[in-house]
C-alpha cells in the first residue's frame, strides 16, 4: 500500500498581500525512515517570442533573413518551508498552515500563440502553486501534490462590482476661419471595475452637442497591449529586448448627435465574441516584469471642423475562476486525519483553527 499526500487551500483566488490558509493531508501506510514534509510556494513568469534578424554572409553586403527566438524564465516566489520531519508513524495526519503572499504580485496569465510565420509566435505565462512534498532518504524518493492558485493583478478585481469614475472630455467646433460654433462634451462610463474574459461590457456614452453643427458619429475600439521582455542566448544577447503587440480586440461604431441636442448610447462589447482573436481570446491583465497585458477602450467622437474628441478608458480583465480548486475532491480518508502541530512561520493558533477561516477546509470545524 502506497503512502498518499494532498493539499487544500481556503479558496482558489488571491491578490498579493493575502494570507493563504490551508492544510496538508498525509496518509502513512508504509513506515518510512527519517522523512521531511515541506510546503513549497512557487510563482514563476516566463515569456517567449519569435523575431526576425539579418545574418551577414561571407561577402560584403550579403545578408540573409533569419528567425530567432527570445525567451526568459524567472521565479516570482520560491520558498520551501519544513512543516514536519522525523519518523512518521502509520496513520492519517492534517497539517494546517498559513502563509502571507508578497505584495504587488502580477496576475495569473497563460497564453500560447502559434503562427505559421514563427516570427509572430509568442507565449507568456504567470502562474502560482502550493505543493506538499514528503521526501524520505533520497530526493528521488518522494510523493507530492500540487494545488494551483489564481492571483488577481490588483485588489480592484476583488471589488469588481463597483463602478469606476466616469471619464469626460470636450472639444470645440470651428469654421474655416477658426470662429467657434460651440462645444461638444463627451462622457463615458463602465458599469463595473473589472470583468471576466466572458463578460458582456456595456460602455455608457453620452454626447452633449452645444454647437450649431451635427456630430457625425463615433467609433469605439477595445485595444490590448502585450509587452514581452526576453533575450536570445543562442546569439549571446545579454540585455533584455522588448516586444510590443498591439491588437484591436473588438470594434464598434454608431451615429452621432444633432446640433444643440443630447444623446446617450449603450455600446456593447461582448468579450465572448473575441475569444478567437489570434487564438488568444481575452487573457487577463498582468503586470509581470517579463509579461505585461493591459486593455483600453478607445473612444473617438467625430467632430466636424475640429479634431476628434478622444477618451481612453482603461479596462481591467481579471483571471477566470480557479476551476482546479473548484473541482478538487477530498480523499476518502481525510476525516480520519489527526491534527498535527506545526511551528515556525506557517503555524496556526488554536483560535484560528476554530474560526470561520478554517471552516471550509476539510478536517477542521469551528467549535460551537
Phi, psi and omega per residue, in radians:
X1 nan 2.315 -3.070
X2 -1.543 2.629 3.003
X3 -1.296 2.691 -3.084
X4 -2.305 2.698 3.131
X5 -2.528 2.607 3.085
X6 -2.663 2.895 3.134
X7 -2.547 2.485 -3.131
X8 -2.408 2.357 3.071
X9 -1.788 2.823 -3.092
X10 -1.265 -0.391 3.066
X11 -2.750 3.061 -3.054
X12 -1.718 -0.333 -3.032
X13 -2.184 2.441 -3.103
X14 -2.448 2.951 2.923
X15 -2.224 2.802 3.126
X16 -0.963 2.379 -3.095
X17 1.685 -0.277 3.092
X18 -1.150 2.747 2.997
X19 -1.786 2.206 3.038
X20 -1.397 2.412 2.970
X21 -2.177 2.473 -3.127
X22 -3.070 -2.926 -3.128
X23 -2.611 2.501 2.954
X24 -1.732 2.320 3.136
X25 -1.961 2.310 -3.053
X26 -2.294 2.253 3.072
X27 -2.079 1.942 -3.136
X28 -1.736 2.006 3.103
X29 -1.982 -0.316 3.056
X30 -2.142 2.214 -3.125
X31 -1.082 2.321 -3.119
X32 -1.914 2.715 2.936
X33 -1.255 -3.040 -3.102
X34 -0.890 2.206 -3.027
X35 -2.277 2.875 3.121
X36 -2.267 2.253 3.089
X37 -1.851 2.119 -3.080
X38 -2.114 2.616 2.947
X39 -1.855 2.170 -3.094
X40 -2.020 2.016 3.096
X41 -1.800 2.153 -3.018
X42 -2.343 2.372 2.974
X43 -2.436 2.320 3.129
X44 -2.461 2.717 3.023
X45 -2.310 2.496 -3.098
X46 -2.565 2.604 3.050
X47 -2.544 2.761 -3.133
X48 -2.688 2.405 3.073
X49 -2.681 2.628 3.090
X50 -1.524 2.708 3.112
X51 -2.701 2.781 3.122
X52 -1.803 2.542 3.050
X53 -2.587 2.854 3.138
X54 -1.790 2.276 3.102
X55 -1.893 2.209 -3.100
X56 -1.341 2.369 3.111
X57 -1.477 -2.920 -3.098
X58 -1.265 -0.527 -3.109
X59 -1.714 2.648 3.129
X60 -1.104 2.325 3.140
X61 1.438 0.038 3.137
X62 -1.688 1.927 -3.113
X63 -2.181 2.544 3.086
X64 -2.154 2.339 3.117
X65 -1.365 2.225 3.130
X66 -2.142 2.813 3.038
X67 -1.993 2.133 3.089
X68 -1.906 3.117 3.121
X69 -2.421 2.207 3.059
X70 -1.811 2.466 3.109
X71 -2.621 2.835 -3.135
X72 -2.822 2.486 3.049
X73 -2.440 2.344 -3.135
X74 -2.496 2.666 3.023
X75 -1.447 2.430 2.968
X76 -1.664 -0.801 3.038
X77 -2.350 2.431 2.985
X78 -2.679 1.738 -3.090
X79 -2.399 2.270 3.059
X80 -1.965 2.206 -3.077
X81 -2.182 2.157 3.095
X82 -1.333 2.169 3.123
X83 -2.010 -0.064 3.076
X84 -2.979 2.521 3.097
X85 -2.769 2.801 -3.113
X86 1.992 -2.601 3.098
X87 -1.586 2.279 3.122
X88 -1.843 1.889 3.131
X89 -1.111 2.762 3.073
X90 -1.056 2.329 -3.100
X91 2.654 -3.055 -3.131
X92 -2.075 2.377 -3.018
X93 -2.391 2.576 3.052
X94 -2.127 2.169 -3.140
X95 -1.930 1.670 3.119
X96 -1.208 2.625 3.140
X97 -2.612 2.849 2.974
X98 -2.424 2.680 3.141
X99 -2.772 2.224 3.121
X100 -1.560 2.206 3.090
X101 -1.269 2.607 3.019
X102 -1.072 2.694 3.105
X103 -1.328 2.811 3.024
X104 0.997 0.781 3.057
X105 -1.345 2.440 3.041
X106 -1.217 2.639 -3.070
X107 -1.253 2.688 3.081
X108 -1.063 2.508 -3.019
X109 -2.820 2.283 3.061
X110 -2.492 2.003 3.075
X111 -2.451 2.353 3.003
X112 -2.358 1.944 -3.114
X113 -1.990 2.089 3.116
X114 -1.899 2.252 3.123
X115 -2.091 2.631 3.081
X116 -1.049 -0.556 2.990
X117 -1.549 1.773 -3.011
X118 -1.075 -0.303 3.102
X119 -1.254 -0.209 3.127
X120 -1.805 -0.069 3.131
X121 -1.302 2.571 3.108
X122 -2.776 2.797 3.022
X123 -2.643 2.683 3.101
X124 -2.559 2.416 -3.111
X125 -2.425 2.302 2.929
X126 -2.307 1.990 -3.069
X127 -2.479 2.731 -3.051
X128 -2.365 2.635 3.105
X129 -2.733 2.760 2.968
X130 -2.145 2.242 -3.120
X131 -2.157 2.551 2.983
X132 -1.863 2.246 -3.062
X133 -2.313 2.206 3.055
X134 -1.998 2.057 3.116
X135 -1.996 2.540 3.139
X136 -2.397 2.006 -3.124
X137 1.257 -1.834 -3.128
X138 -1.294 2.519 3.063
X139 -1.034 -0.380 3.136
X140 -1.393 -0.289 3.133
X141 -1.632 1.479 -3.056
X142 -2.593 2.783 2.947
X143 -2.203 2.593 -3.086
X144 -2.660 2.807 3.067
X145 -2.566 2.392 -3.083
X146 -1.993 2.494 3.015
X147 -2.145 2.049 3.139
X148 -1.328 2.498 3.066
X149 -1.972 2.584 2.921
X150 -1.815 2.234 3.102
X151 -2.005 2.210 3.070
X152 -1.363 2.618 -3.073
X153 -1.285 -0.385 -3.137
X154 -2.719 2.826 -3.127
X155 -1.129 -0.413 3.132
X156 -1.080 -0.437 3.115
X157 -1.131 -0.472 -3.122
X158 -1.394 -0.569 3.121
X159 -1.840 0.844 -2.968
X160 -1.248 -0.264 -3.110
X161 -1.315 -0.350 3.124
X162 -1.218 2.566 -3.139
X163 -1.637 2.372 3.101
X164 -1.293 2.921 3.104
X165 -1.160 2.425 3.097
X166 -1.122 2.679 3.036
X167 -1.786 2.486 -3.115
X168 -2.322 2.548 3.067
X169 -2.692 2.796 3.121
X170 -2.525 2.790 3.104
X171 -2.543 2.818 -3.126
X172 -1.826 2.525 3.045
X173 -1.794 2.218 -3.077
X174 -2.243 2.795 3.071
X175 -1.549 -3.139 3.080
X176 -1.004 -0.517 -3.088
X177 -1.648 0.278 3.090
X178 1.147 0.377 3.045
X179 -1.422 2.339 -3.097
X180 -1.256 2.315 3.090
X181 -1.999 0.315 3.090
X182 2.089 -3.109 -3.107
X183 -2.171 2.779 3.064
X184 -2.196 2.200 3.131
X185 -1.925 2.371 -3.094
X186 -2.222 2.350 3.070
X187 -2.265 2.380 3.037
X188 -2.321 2.595 -3.125
X189 -2.656 2.686 3.088
X190 -1.898 2.711 -3.108
X191 -1.443 -0.324 -3.140
X192 -2.406 2.872 3.087
X193 -1.390 -0.706 -3.087
X194 -2.368 2.705 -3.084
X195 -2.328 2.732 3.042
X196 -1.584 2.877 -3.130
X197 -1.098 -0.194 3.123
X198 -1.920 0.243 -3.072
X199 -1.289 2.778 2.937
X200 -1.901 1.946 -3.076
X201 -1.552 2.335 3.024
X202 -1.991 2.001 3.075
X203 -1.725 2.033 3.102
X204 -1.473 2.072 -3.094
X205 -2.058 2.120 3.141
X206 -2.070 2.253 3.129
X207 -2.079 2.146 3.075
X208 -1.971 1.886 -3.043
X209 -1.760 1.707 3.114
X210 -1.698 0.469 3.116
X211 -1.900 3.058 3.120
X212 -1.683 0.255 -3.116
X213 -2.209 2.460 3.108
X214 -1.227 2.424 2.980
X215 -1.420 2.215 -2.956
X216 -1.308 -0.552 -3.114
X217 2.916 -2.996 3.130
X218 -2.562 2.784 2.992
X219 -2.256 2.519 3.101
X220 -2.248 2.149 3.115
X221 -2.155 2.295 2.996
X222 -1.622 2.043 -3.065
X223 -1.947 2.506 3.047
X224 -2.111 2.335 3.082
X225 -2.082 2.062 3.067
X226 -1.905 2.319 3.132
X227 -2.147 2.108 -3.134
X228 -1.997 2.499 3.093
X229 -2.286 2.135 -3.108
X230 -2.779 -3.140 3.091
X231 -2.495 2.823 -3.120
X232 -1.840 1.764 -3.125
X233 -1.235 -0.415 3.109
X234 -1.139 -0.420 3.107
X235 -1.875 0.303 3.067
X236 1.031 0.595 3.062
X237 -1.256 2.430 -3.128
X238 -1.958 -0.309 -3.133
X239 -1.979 2.514 3.116
X240 -1.161 2.427 3.034
X241 -1.898 2.566 -3.090
X242 -1.806 2.370 3.105
X243 -2.186 2.069 -3.136
X244 -1.821 2.376 3.132
X245 -2.194 1.952 3.112
X246 -1.797 2.183 -3.106
X247 -2.257 2.325 2.973
X248 -1.493 1.917 -3.039
X249 -1.425 -0.811 3.141
X250 -2.483 2.653 3.110
X251 -2.326 2.568 3.070
X252 -2.642 2.680 3.071
X253 -2.562 2.781 -3.110
X254 -2.733 3.047 -3.097
X255 -1.299 2.811 -3.081
X256 -1.557 -2.483 -3.044
X257 -2.446 2.239 3.106
X258 -1.068 2.800 -3.137
X259 -1.120 2.598 -3.131
X260 0.891 0.852 -3.075
X261 -2.598 2.893 3.056
X262 -2.127 2.598 3.099
X263 -2.640 2.564 3.121
X264 -2.170 2.443 3.098
X265 -2.251 2.425 2.934
X266 -1.802 1.824 -3.089
X267 -1.558 2.097 -3.103
X268 -1.640 2.228 3.054
X269 -2.126 1.770 -3.063
X270 -1.566 1.836 -3.070
X271 -1.139 -0.469 3.103
X272 -1.054 -0.594 3.137
X273 -1.220 -0.229 -3.104
X274 -1.760 0.163 -3.044
X275 -1.156 -0.359 -3.121
X276 -1.766 0.156 3.119
X277 -1.125 1.967 -3.126
X278 0.933 0.467 -3.099
X279 0.983 0.341 -3.111
X280 -1.833 -0.564 -3.106
X281 1.287 -2.427 -3.112
X282 -2.193 1.362 3.124
X283 -1.170 2.742 -3.062
X284 -1.298 2.877 3.021
X285 -1.101 2.506 2.976
X286 -2.622 2.641 -3.070
X287 -2.186 0.584 3.099
X288 -1.114 2.676 3.107
X289 -1.221 -0.367 3.105
X290 -1.715 -0.524 -3.105
X291 -2.334 2.077 3.041
X292 -2.111 2.408 3.091
X293 -2.418 2.117 -3.137
X294 -2.368 2.706 3.134
X295 -2.183 2.636 3.037
X296 -2.560 2.455 3.012
X297 -1.677 2.029 -3.080
X298 -1.704 1.976 -3.111
X299 -1.888 2.217 3.083
X300 -2.211 2.062 3.066
X301 -1.776 2.144 -3.009
X302 -1.487 2.019 -3.086
X303 -1.919 2.163 3.087
X304 -1.108 2.535 3.089
X305 1.016 0.578 3.111
X306 -3.004 2.882 3.108
X307 -1.187 2.658 3.069
X308 -1.022 2.567 3.000
X309 -1.528 2.117 -3.027
X310 -2.024 2.331 3.028
X311 -2.182 2.388 3.112
X312 -2.106 1.807 -3.087
X313 -1.662 1.930 3.081
X314 -1.070 2.517 -3.138
X315 -2.200 2.315 -3.118
X316 -1.892 2.030 3.058
X317 -1.799 2.128 -3.135
X318 -1.697 2.717 -3.137
X319 -1.091 2.588 3.096
X320 -1.149 2.824 3.134
X321 -1.023 2.717 -3.089
X322 -1.431 1.631 -3.131
X323 -1.152 -0.528 3.113
X324 -1.071 -0.720 3.125
X325 -1.230 -0.713 -3.103
X326 -1.125 -0.614 -3.034
X327 -1.552 0.024 -3.116
X328 -1.095 2.384 3.084
X329 -2.060 2.184 -3.123
X330 -1.173 2.524 3.082
X331 -1.134 2.700 -3.035
X332 -1.115 -0.412 -3.051
X333 -1.627 0.110 -2.973
X334 -1.129 -0.565 -3.125
X335 -1.293 -0.186 3.097
X336 -1.503 -0.096 -3.021
X337 -1.197 2.400 3.025
X338 -1.661 2.339 3.137
X339 -1.170 2.211 -3.141
X340 -1.795 2.609 3.132
X341 -1.538 2.415 3.048
X342 -2.160 2.871 3.103
X343 -2.363 2.968 3.123
X344 1.603 -2.798 -2.999
X345 -1.210 -0.304 -3.124
X346 -1.693 -0.045 -3.045
X347 -1.139 2.581 -3.079
X348 -2.115 2.295 -3.138
X349 -1.296 2.800 3.099
X350 -1.076 -0.686 3.132
X351 -1.043 -0.706 3.138
X352 -1.218 -0.687 3.115
X353 -1.085 -0.572 -3.113
X354 -1.619 0.186 -3.138
X355 -1.664 3.055 3.128
X356 -1.147 -0.368 -3.121
X357 -1.027 -0.699 -3.112
X358 -1.659 0.035 -3.068
X359 -1.149 -0.451 -3.137
X360 -1.624 0.036 -3.139
X361 -1.746 2.096 -3.076
X362 -0.937 2.429 3.137
X363 1.653 -0.099 -3.122
X364 -2.311 2.139 3.111
X365 -2.292 2.356 3.113
X366 -1.140 2.475 3.114
X367 -1.259 2.406 -3.129
X368 -1.449 nan nan
